Structures are given as C-alpha cells and as structure tokens.
Amino acid sequence: MSTQVTRIIAAVLLAASPASLSAKDVEPWKDRSLSASVRADTLVKAMTEEEKLAYIHGLFPPMAKQQSADMIPSAGYVPGVPRLGIPNLRESDASLGVANQVEQRKGDVATALPAGLATAAGFDPALAYQGGAMIGAEARAKTFNILLAGGVNLTRDAWNGRNFEYLGEDPLLAGTMAAAAINGVQSNHIISTVKHLALNAQETARILVDAHIDEKSLRESDLLAFDIAIRGGKPGSVMCGYNLVNGDWNCENKFLLTDVLRTDWHYPGWVMSDWGAVHSTQKAALAGLDQQSGQELDKAPYFGELFVKAMRAGDIPKARLDEMVHRILTSVVASGLYDNPTPATEQSIDYATNAAVAQRIAEAGIVLLKNERGVLPLAKRAKKIVLIGGHADVGVLSGGGSSQVRSVGGAPIEIPLTSGAAASFVRVTYHNSSPLKAIRALAPDADVQYIDASDPAVAAAAAKAADVAIVFGTHWQTEAQDAPSLSLPDGQDTLIEAVAGANANTIVVLESGGPVLMPWINRVPAVLEAWYPGQRGGEAIARVLFGEVDASGRLPMTFPKDPGQLPRPVPVIPASVTLTNAMSDAGATATGPMVPFKVEYAEGADVGYRWYARKQETPLFPFGFGLSYTQFSYSKTSFNSGPKPSVSVTVRNLGKRSGVTVPQIYVTPAGQSSARLAGWKRLTLDPGASKRIIIPIDTRMLASWEPSGWRIVAGQVKASLATDANRIETTGKINVPGQVLGTGSLRSPEE
Ligand code: BGC
C-alpha cells in the first residue's frame, strides 16, 4: 500500500471520531502532502452540523442582523470555524479592482483597472494575469479572501449595461483572458469566482429574463467561454447568475450546475449564488447550488433556517450538506488560503507600482479606430490644442455597479442616480486622472486648454482657433440597467459635428463601455476608443495620442453601423414588467409579480462577428480591428496540419516606428456555418524588423457539439490569417484528424 493511501486512511479514521481528538492529536487537514479534496474531507468530518450549516449561507454586511467585529462593509461574509482553522470568508467584488461601491468603507481606496473590455482589447493574457495578480494582492492586504471576479459572460447585445466589465463576444478570447485574470488573483492564495453562469446577457429585468437557447448553441458559445476560463483558471468558486436558462433560474438549474459543471466538467469547487438570485431551498440545493450569498437580498434565508427544516424533513439528504461544505473547503485548501490565512489587519500597499499596472493595461487596450492624414500621433510641435467635453479637465469615466472601485486619488465627479434599477448602489463616477494634465505634461510648450461640452458654438469657436481639437465623448453604462441607446447622450453628436466643422484636425476620444454609434465618423480624421480607461486613463490616453506608445488595442466586440444590425436592437422587456431594484427579488416583488419572460437567443452560437457574417452585414468596425501607428506585412504564410495545427507567418514592420500587431487565425470547421477565432499573437516589432512566428490553432475551436458530445470531423478545414474578423491576409487549409471528444471539458492545446 502506498504511503499516500496509508496516510489518507489514517486521516479519515482519525477524523471519523472527533471525540478522540485532543490537543496532540494529528490534525490531518494540516497535512500538506494530502490532496485538497482529502484534507477537505477530514475537515468536514471534524465539523459539527451547526458549523457546516453556518458555512453554506453568507451575509450581506450592510443589511446583516448578525454583525461581528471581523465583518466590514463589503459584498459578503461567511463566518468560519476558528477551532479548525477554517477561515471566515470575506468577500469583495473585484472585477476591476477591490470594489467599494458608493464608498461603503469610507476612505478606503484601491487601484482601479480599466474596463474588462480594455483588458480584452489588449489580446494579451500576460497583462490580464498582471491585473488579476495586482487586484488579488490588494485584496489580500485589505484582508479579503474571496474575490467576486472572473466575469466571462459573452457580449450578445451591444447595449448590455455590463459589457464593460466582461471580456467581449468571443469564447476563446474571453475564456483565455478570464483564465489568466483568475490565475493572477489566485496567485495570492485567495479565491476568485468565475461568473455569472450562464447567459446573464441582459441587465434589464435580469432576474426575470428566461434565456432560451438550444443546447448545441449554448455549449459552443457561453458555456465554451466558461469551460475555457474554468479549465485554465481553476477558480475556487462559480457564481450562478440572476437569470433563468431554458425555464430554470440559474441558481436552481440542474442542467448548468450539475449536468454540465459536475458531470461533464468535473468541477471540484463550489457554486455560490449571485446576490438576490436564490428562489428556493430544496430545488436549489438538489440542483447543485452550494452556498447562498448575501442572504438578506433574497426573499428568505433559503440556505439558513429553511435549509435546516428541509434537511430535518428529509427533503435534502444530510450527505448533500457534507458535499456542499466539502466543495467550499476543497477550494479553500486548494487555493492555499487554508495554509496561508489572510492577515488579521490591513497591510500597506504599494499603490504607485499598482497604478503602473493599470496604466499598462489601459495603454495596451486603447483602440485606434480611424487615423487619416496621419493626424495621430500628435506632433509635439502643435502650438494650440483644445480639449472639449467629457470632463477631460478632471478625470476619466468609469462604469457603474458592483465592480465600482473607489480609486486612489478619489473621485473628482460623482453623480448619484435618482431613479432606475441601479439607483440604490451606483453613482456615475470619474477617476481622478485628468487627460488635460497628462497632455499638458507631454506637450509642455503647447497652449492646451479645456472647454466643457455645454455649448457647441463656443466649443466650435475654440476649435477654430486651435491647431487640434480633441473631443472626449462619454457613454456611461452600469450594471442593473442597459444602455437606453447606443448614441452618445446629451447632444454630444451635435457637439462633435460642430467641432469637426470648425477644425479639420478633430480627434474623437471615446470613453464607453462598448460600441457607440458614430454618425459623424466621416467628418473626423481620427477616433480613439479608450473604453473606461481606469485610474491612469488620462495618462494612457495622452501617451497613445502622442505616440509615446503604439496604438495597439484590438476590438473584442463588433461595433455596429446602426442598431438594426443587432440580433436585438433594444433590450427585451414586456410592458407589464417594472423593476425598481434589480439587486434583489425582494425589490422586484415589491413592484410587480415575479413572472419571468422569454428572451430567445436566436443567433445561437453565432455571437458577435459570427452574427454579422451570417447576416452578411458589414459593421462599422469589426471584431479584432485596430490600427497601429506603423504598418506590417505578412508573408510566407504556411498552414500546418496535424493533431497540433498551427499557422506560421513572417511579420515585418514596414514603418519607421516600433509598433504592435495582433495577427489572428480564424477557422471554419465542419459543423460550423461561419469562421471562429482560433488563435492570435500580440507582438511588438522595431522599425524594419521582421519575425517568423507560429500561431497555434486552438483545437477546441475545431470541435462542434453533437448530441453525443464534442467531435472534430476529420478533413480539410479552411483557416485564415487575418488582422480582424473581416480582413483576411491569406487563406489556406489544414488537414485535421477526426476525434470524438465526449461531453467533458475540452483540453487546451498546451495540455
Ligand atoms: C452582481 C455580482 C456581484 C454581486 C455582489 C451582484 O449584483 O451581479 O456580479 O458580485 O452583486 O456585489
């Protein structure tokens, strides 16, 4: 018998009789040579039933009746079991930094990364990892150990209020970036979630949206993104979302939580609910929900007293309670949290170093959409520059919702909302990073002034008197609401037209959480998409404008010409539904019955650029698109067949400046109607330099879902080397061996 097996048996036997444990007894859960699952098992066996029951439901600190000295205002708290070293779970939102919505912890700041979309636009998993590692380190120093991060919902609707927080419309890109960010967070021996399983694609009445989609489409799109993120990032927890999928609420959806997550993917961690997303006890527990989060936001403490009742009545087996706790503890041990508890008090944080991470991600993600006559990069010799609108004198816009970070440097502008589903927990917030100051610093000899957006005529007059006019267009988005329109609000289109009419060198810088409409596109020579660029956004925008760094971001989502091109031009909501507080179903019932309504995702797996291909629509800007300040050539492309297919190509920088290019591979395997992104490489080349690169084709993108599971059909597959979803440099064929892959999680090519 191996030593490992002997130890396991000894550990289990010991743990089986807690009464026999005394101070000098072996504590097998501390034995680091055992697997996380075995250690968790011994802990579960040593816990009392009361202790177990307390670990499966969390509190929402701002509303919790039961307070404790250790609980601080944040998203969640679950008391642990100190006698066994089981940690209190201290949960914070953390998509873009350690969140502190509406300043619930007075004076507590953190480093704010740009929008998730900006990270995705970098097409650089290493940067996503750095962002996650930074957030995780700050969270740990602030004594949090569970981070509600890892949002990987695909952008199905350009107007979705939460697109900014996520990673775009492509399963491979989103899944890969989420995995990297989760690995970064968890490198700090704390836990990250991945969220929100699944199809939480619309914010309007999100608790009532019943997302309808067929299994093949779901497996090949949103679930594929989750599979890639979970397999690559091994998040300790999966958060189920608010909405329903095919008739069942996510957090009581057996298909999602058990059939897919456990049976097919063998996920070992735990499923926590979103806040206010639980609707039952027995159904949820038996479907696979392991922990109710922020119970005060649900109609009832479903996993509190009601769980005990259901268990006593025999409606939930006791073994299920053990399983739930075991899953939580497996992640607590596997992440290293058990062996490296978070500090008891706050530690100091090197905010300057962390700000540099935020700036790097912003710079890598800013997308140059248009650049005629070489208007950009700006010449340092420009004498007179006028900045117009967008509060560019004081800061940059951020997205609203649970991801809101109170950034280092504070919020120069904060506007409370007076109505709408987000009003209770959201303010329109700017980070203290002034593009005006940053531009002045880069052009010390120029006269750089700021004019607000209130009067287009005044702005036009100022533009006329300047060499260059830069208009900052803002489009605010928030969790719990969808964008009422993709147009820039408050007359900004008129403003841009007026300024463009007055100065031929008008540059538009967009701060948006996704696509906006650009009726003025033909009247301006240059447009930069800066997303919500985070707490160093002003500096990042200035550096890209002046070419201190190349413009190097690529669009992680398609920008439509007009809403008519979208699968759903506006959010779906029946007239009968009015929700004032989408954070909680308690709020929802106060204003109307909890009657779900269907949203048919008829585009199926043809999300984003694949939808445009299917409809033969040409967007304003395609997925993957972004200009550089230099030009590249792609030559000697070879398409390499075999079980590990790839594309080799020689890339040359033809220009006079160093620059970044992101060649992309799209494949159209049998069983797929249109091309899918299957690989990419972000590379920087000096002027005149060339490099031979190999871009592996991710074989997961060659597989299609059939009723019996994944299959790669043997034969020739069309593959293209491209610089965006629509711009193909070379097309070839690869021969692919057939494979029946079953229903399990798909292996990545590196494994
Ligand atoms: C959001 C989650 C978030 C949770 C806790 C919910 O409204 O959907 O993403 O983690 O709140 O703040």
Residues whose N, C-alpha, C, O or C-beta is under 5 A from the ligand:
A	BS01	BGC	A75 D93 L148 D274 W275 S402
